[in-house]
Amino acid sequence: MSMYHPIAVRMQNQLENEKREFVGGTTFRLGSVTIDVESTDGIGGLIQEWLEQWAIVKGHDCRDASPIVGTQGFPDFFIGDEDALLEIKSFNAKRSPSFDIANFESYHESITADPSRLNADYLIFGYEMEDGEIRITNVWLKKIWEITCPSERYPLKTQIKRDVIYNIRPGMWYSADVKYSMFSNKEEFVTALNQTKDQYDSIRE
């Protein structure tokens, strides 16, 4: 039995099969001037909005969660009758993934209160953009422990600025040529999360 929700599996399979069709772009109009957008800033949000409409058209039971959790809340979508959790992430496939998986402190606190968050599915889009044209190159379906790994500084890879941990960051799960492998299971990830929290708190104290 798959560890992913069956609706998420069907969505990923269909997206992967149709990805050659997913070529487009964005324009921005202000007053009488219209431009083709060539920056990748904001692409992730646009893909998420697009996915909602795509799911409706294709008949997938995938519902926007923002009216309940807020636009910056977790998750991005509820799927199925049981309101399973689905997060959407995207990144420029010509670069290493650097999206924020979750705020480190908030995530640690939330799974302590509600461990079911660990079971969320992550639908991840790899895209390329050239001359304002965006193209979807890959679509992955993963669990959080399949896209995270240790780092040189902490047992869990995170975004650190001036010794402050901000967010949990992904590794390169799609590459065999990496210094740190992804976690093998949920337990490894949780252990690394807790160890990182303990080390971080110890340093701050």
URPECOR-V693371 format. One record per backbone hydrogen bond with DSSP energy under -0.5 kcal/mol. CO is the residue of the C=O (numbers start at 0). NH is the residue of the N-H. If there is no record, write none. Layout:
co: <CO CO>
nh: <NH NH>
//
This chain:
co: <4 5 6 7 8 9 10 11 12 13 14 15 17 17 18 20 21 23 25 27 29 32 34 34 39 41 42 43 44 45 46 47 48 49 50 51 52 53 54 54 55 59 60 62 64 64 65 69 75 76 77 78 79 83 84 85 85 86 88 90 90 91 98 98 101 102 103 104 105 106 107 108 109 113 114 115 116 120 120 121 121 122 123 124 124 125 125 126 127 129 131 131 132 133 134 134 137 139 141 142 143 144 146 147 148 153 156 157 158 158 160 162 163 165 166 167 167 170 171 175 180 184 185 186 187 188 189 190 191 192 193 194 195 196 197 198 199 200>
nh: <8 9 10 11 12 13 14 15 16 17 18 18 20 21 21 22 135 133 36 34 32 29 27 36 42 45 46 47 48 49 50 51 52 53 54 55 56 57 58 59 58 61 79 77 67 68 69 72 64 85 62 83 82 78 120 75 76 122 124 92 126 94 100 169 167 106 107 108 109 110 111 112 113 116 117 118 119 86 122 123 141 88 139 90 126 136 137 92 134 132 25 133 129 23 127 136 125 123 121 145 146 182 170 182 156 150 168 159 165 166 163 164 160 103 158 100 101 172 174 177 149 188 189 190 191 192 193 194 195 196 197 198 199 200 201 202 203 204>
//
